[in-house]
């Protein structure tokens, strides 16, 4: 080859290499941005976590700003490591930002949060691939208005109550807060009717079913609360009188037959050391009971919003009450208290293997074993109201079944921690056990529940 041919060859080789570098450094994969679909900003600053990734040349910069009617407000601007020559920016970056309406000078209304991410690619030219995401941003610094419609309300400890109230705007979350627990509200069930004759404004009418735990502290706080989507909070009080409840004490003697039979049987099934049946009983009555109650809390959380039942509950036909709600039980062996528990329901005794019927219309949340309660049916009546049927010997329904009031759910028995054939019947409101007696009382249901729901 001549000298000029060598030079040409060398030049071509360099050009190919340079072309390779250019192709590599001018990659076309834009950064990926992870951000919510919409945002609400209220009076309190809203924290927001943004995630950007770029597998090619790496991230170069992130810029976040709010676009509103009057212009732009910068939120954050960040340049990341790397260089235009070699690229080498981070493959991923997270920024935590705080959207503060006041600091950003944002007024109530619609705006947009714009996020721009660039990488170290030579495209652009040389400004990098750009990814731009625009998120609708609703600024609302006014708290919702809450007005309670219900008048003077009496609720007994261990009982339930209903309250009707109005909200000025769509709520993210609202209901009655009793201590730490929120009993969520639902739209007024009879749209367009009642709610203090508000007519079209009645769309903000809500009702909530709530409960006062029988062992609630004396200084219990009960309020109607609302939090809008922007996180603004409001609360309202109303005239609520909490009536006392007597807590009956019930000594229960544990027989040797029960300890050596039932307790050993359950202990074996649950891998509990039964060499001392009294200790095994205490273990079942405390640790296993707590586990089962936690499971019940999980199950009742599946209660649907809209009411499924109507009117008064039906009590088990021809049954005799053998144990009351909120009884403090003391279990005795040879005159010595060996364990304690609270009885959260009614025990109803009928004939053996008596048909057990649904106290009201509902949907089956659970039908099967449930620890100390044996074979159990949990029936959802909607609005957080759930009835429980324990110690059954057989089941006639399955999870998800819809049943009418009076439908046969199964047959009574002595499964679980039961000494003989009976029904353990309990009622929960929003996960709190309440006295079933109220729900069997037509006058109570009419005046305390149905009247408030406009039905
Ligand atoms: Zn019971």
Boltz pocket constraint, residues with backbone or C-beta under 6 A from the ligand:
constraints:
  - pocket:
      binder: B
      contacts: [[A, 323], [A, 343], [A, 345], [A, 346], [A, 347], [A, 423], [A, 424], [A, 425]]
      max_distance: 6.0
